[in-house]
Amino acid sequence: MLLTHYFSYTEAEVAVSDESYSNQAPIDPRSMMINVVAPAVASAATLVGGGYVATRAFQRRQDNLVAQFASEMVYHSNNLDEVRGARSESSERR
């Protein structure tokens, strides 16, 4: 047997009349606002707010890292080799 026998398709006839369109309810603007516009606005606000919070957290971490490195450089009299040595010694103690 051929596989086409198992996968034969028949076309279904669907009658479309003007009555099927007249049975539909008109579009309710309030329902459209609640179901479409409100979720879209809430999603956009969440994305923008979350992006702002993430950006600020990243900037804060960068600022803290630079401030920590600057304080160590001042402590070690701007000698980078001394800073590296102190960091390696402190990592060996842990």
C-alpha positions in Angstrom: 0.0 0.0 0.0 1.1 3.5 -0.6 1.4 6.0 2.2 -0.9 8.4 0.3 -3.8 6.2 1.2 -3.2 6.8 4.9 -2.7 10.5 4.4 -5.5 11.4 2.1 -7.1 14.8 2.8 -10.6 15.8 1.9 -11.7 19.4 1.5 -14.4 20.5 3.8 -17.0 22.9 2.5 -17.8 25.8 4.7 -20.6 28.1 3.9 -20.0 31.7 4.8 -23.1 33.8 4.9 -23.9 37.3 6.0 -25.9 35.9 9.0 -22.7 34.7 10.6 -21.3 38.2 10.7 -24.5 39.7 12.0 -24.4 37.4 15.0 -21.2 38.9 16.2 -21.3 41.4 19.0 -19.9 44.9 18.3 -16.4 45.7 19.6 -16.6 47.1 23.1 -14.0 49.8 23.7 -13.9 49.2 27.4 -13.2 45.5 26.9 -10.5 46.4 24.4 -8.9 48.7 26.9 -8.9 46.1 29.7 -7.8 43.2 27.5 -5.3 44.8 25.2 -4.1 48.3 26.1 -3.8 47.9 29.9 -1.5 44.8 29.7 0.6 46.4 27.0 1.1 49.5 29.1 1.9 47.5 32.2 4.4 45.3 30.3 6.1 48.4 28.9 6.3 50.0 32.3 7.7 46.9 33.8 10.4 46.6 31.1 11.4 50.2 31.4 11.5 50.2 35.2 13.4 46.9 35.4 15.9 48.2 32.9 16.4 51.3 35.0 16.9 49.4 38.2 19.4 47.0 36.5 21.3 49.8 35.0 21.6 51.7 38.3 22.7 48.5 40.1 25.4 47.9 37.5 26.6 51.5 37.8 26.6 51.3 41.6 28.8 48.2 41.5 31.2 49.9 39.1 31.4 53.0 41.2 32.1 50.9 44.3 34.8 48.9 42.5 36.5 52.1 41.3 36.3 53.7 44.8 37.7 50.6 46.4 40.6 50.4 44.0 41.3 54.2 44.4 41.4 53.9 48.2 43.9 51.0 47.9 46.0 53.0 45.5 46.1 56.0 47.9 46.9 53.6 50.8 49.8 52.1 48.9 51.1 55.5 47.6 50.1 54.9 44.0 52.4 52.0 43.6 50.5 49.4 41.5 53.0 46.6 42.2 52.5 47.1 46.0 48.7 46.8 45.5 49.1 43.6 43.5 51.4 42.1 46.1 49.0 43.0 48.9 46.0 41.5 47.0 48.0 38.3 46.3 49.0 38.0 50.0 45.4 38.5 51.2 44.1 35.9 48.7 46.7 33.4 50.0 45.5 33.9 53.6 41.9 32.9 52.8 
